[in-house]
Amino acid sequence: MNACSKMGDEPNPEYVDAVAEGINEKSEEELPFDMKVQALGQFGHESGCFKFIEEIDCKDNKCPDKYGADQGAPGKQYYGRGFIQLSWPDNYKAASQAINNDLSFFEQPELVAEPKNAILTSLWFWMERVMTAENVGPEHFGYSTKAINGELECTGQNVDKSKKRYEYYKAFAEELGLEKIADEVGCY
């Protein structure tokens, strides 16, 4: 992915393959091209441009006191995994039910750190939680940032992070030949 190189990142080829396969499996009706590009921009930001598949701060210590672990399966942690950093027991449960028709991701959240599951859950979150949020669409990129991380990035703090998301999006838009670039409206 040239967009990653342009952003100064070196992606994991296995992750890139999983993302490309997952994105390409979605029809234009399910996920229009301009929203695929927005998704890639957001996934790129969240994963260090497909270098990381688990939340960096939690990979080693598992963040036992964060993300509602007391509401999940005994001994399991629900920190960010996947290319959009799926977190919290309810999201793991809902994604698992929607994708697998079972509770496998809830009972074994570590499965979400496998590349195929990482893109499946990321696309599920994108399509079910982000694209359905108010004002999210092809014209305004900032609203997708607000749907993903609004409390942390769209309240006047961490604006540098939300601007970086937009830079990832523009890099993917350029690489993939998206003609109409969404503006930054919706977050800062």
C-alpha positions in Angstrom: 0.0 0.0 0.0 1.6 3.1 -1.2 -0.6 5.2 1.0 1.1 3.7 4.1 4.6 4.5 2.7 3.5 8.0 1.9 2.5 8.4 5.6 5.8 7.0 6.7 4.5 3.6 7.8 5.6 0.1 6.9 2.5 -2.2 6.9 2.5 -5.9 7.8 2.0 -7.7 4.4 -0.3 -10.3 6.0 -2.5 -7.6 7.4 -2.6 -5.8 4.1 -3.7 -9.0 2.3 -6.5 -9.6 4.8 -7.7 -6.0 4.6 -7.7 -6.0 0.8 -9.5 -9.3 0.7 -12.1 -8.2 3.2 -12.7 -4.8 1.6 -12.9 -6.3 -1.9 -15.5 -8.8 -0.8 -18.0 -6.0 0.0 -20.1 -5.0 -3.0 -20.7 -1.4 -4.1 -24.2 -1.7 -2.7 -23.0 -2.9 0.7 -20.1 -0.5 1.0 -19.8 2.2 -1.7 -16.3 3.0 -3.0 -16.0 6.4 -1.3 -16.9 4.8 2.0 -14.4 2.0 1.5 -11.8 4.7 1.1 -12.9 6.4 4.3 -12.8 3.1 6.1 -9.3 2.5 4.9 -8.3 5.9 6.2 -9.7 5.2 9.6 -8.4 1.6 9.7 -5.0 2.9 8.6 -4.9 5.5 11.4 -6.1 3.0 14.1 -3.6 0.3 13.1 -0.5 2.3 12.3 -1.3 1.7 8.7 -1.8 -2.0 9.1 1.3 -2.5 11.3 -0.6 -3.3 14.5 -3.6 -5.5 15.2 -3.8 -5.0 19.0 -3.9 -1.8 21.0 -0.3 -0.9 21.7 -0.8 0.1 25.3 -2.6 -3.2 26.1 -0.7 -5.8 24.1 1.6 -6.8 26.9 -0.3 -6.1 30.1 -3.8 -6.7 28.6 -5.2 -3.6 30.4 -7.0 -5.6 33.0 -8.8 -2.6 34.6 -10.1 -1.1 31.3 -12.8 -1.7 28.8 -15.3 -3.5 31.0 -13.5 -6.7 31.6 -15.7 -7.3 34.6 -18.7 -7.5 32.2 -17.2 -10.1 30.0 -16.2 -13.8 30.1 -14.1 -14.7 33.2 -10.4 -13.9 32.7 -10.9 -12.3 29.3 -9.9 -8.7 28.3 -11.7 -6.6 25.8 -9.1 -4.0 24.8 -8.8 -2.8 21.2 -8.1 -5.4 18.6 -8.5 -5.4 14.9 -7.9 -2.6 12.4 -10.5 -0.3 14.0 -9.6 -1.4 17.6 -12.8 -3.2 18.6 -13.2 -2.8 22.4 -15.7 -3.4 25.2 -17.5 -6.7 25.8 -20.8 -5.6 24.2 -19.0 -4.9 20.9 -17.2 -8.2 20.9 -20.5 -10.0 21.6 -22.5 -8.1 18.9 -19.7 -8.6 16.3 -19.5 -12.3 17.1 -23.3 -12.8 16.8 -23.4 -10.8 13.5 -20.4 -12.4 11.9 -20.4 -16.0 13.3 -23.8 -16.4 14.8 -22.2 -17.4 18.0 -20.3 -15.9 21.0 -16.8 -16.9 19.9 -15.3 -13.4 19.9 -16.9 -12.6 23.3 -15.7 -15.9 24.8 -12.3 -15.7 23.1 -11.6 -12.1 22.3 -8.0 -12.9 21.3 -9.5 -14.4 18.1 -10.1 -10.8 16.9 -6.3 -10.4 16.7 -6.2 -12.9 13.8 -6.0 -11.1 10.5 -9.2 -12.5 8.9 -11.2 -11.9 12.1 -9.6 -8.4 12.5 -10.9 -7.2 9.1 -14.3 -8.9 9.6 -14.9 -7.2 12.9 -13.5 -3.9 11.6 -15.8 -4.0 8.7 -18.7 -5.0 10.9 -18.0 -2.0 13.2 -17.6 0.3 10.3 -20.8 -0.7 8.6 -23.0 -1.1 11.8 -21.6 1.5 14.2 -20.0 4.1 12.0 -21.9 4.3 8.7 -25.2 4.4 10.6 -24.1 7.3 12.8 -25.6 10.7 12.3 -24.2 12.7 9.3 -21.7 10.0 8.3 -21.4 9.9 4.5 -19.2 10.5 1.6 -19.1 14.3 1.9 -17.8 14.7 5.4 -14.9 12.6 6.8 -15.0 14.2 10.2 -18.3 12.6 11.1 -16.8 9.1 10.8 -14.1 10.2 13.2 -16.7 11.4 15.6 -18.5 8.1 15.4 -15.3 6.2 16.2 -13.6 8.3 18.8 -15.6 11.5 19.3 -15.2 11.9 23.0 -11.4 11.7 22.7 -10.8 13.6 19.4 -13.8 15.8 18.7 -14.2 17.9 21.8 -11.3 20.3 21.2 -8.6 17.9 22.5 -6.4 15.6 20.5 -7.2 17.5 17.3 -3.8 16.4 16.0 -5.0 12.8 16.0 -8.2 13.6 14.1 -6.3 15.6 11.6 -3.9 12.7 11.1 -6.9 10.4 10.4 -7.8 12.8 7.6 -4.3 12.7 6.2 -4.5 8.9 6.1 -7.8 9.1 4.3 -6.4 11.6 1.7 -3.4 9.3 1.1 -5.7 6.3 0.4 -8.0 8.5 -1.7 -5.1 9.6 -3.9 -3.7 6.0 -4.2 -7.1 4.6 -5.1 -8.1 7.4 -7.4 -11.1 8.7 -5.5 -12.3 11.7 -7.5 -14.4 13.6 -4.9 -12.5 13.9 -1.6 -14.7 14.3 1.5 -14.0 17.5 3.6 -13.0 17.4 7.2 -16.3 18.6 8.6 -17.8 16.8 11.6 -15.1 16.5 14.2 -13.1 19.6 14.9 
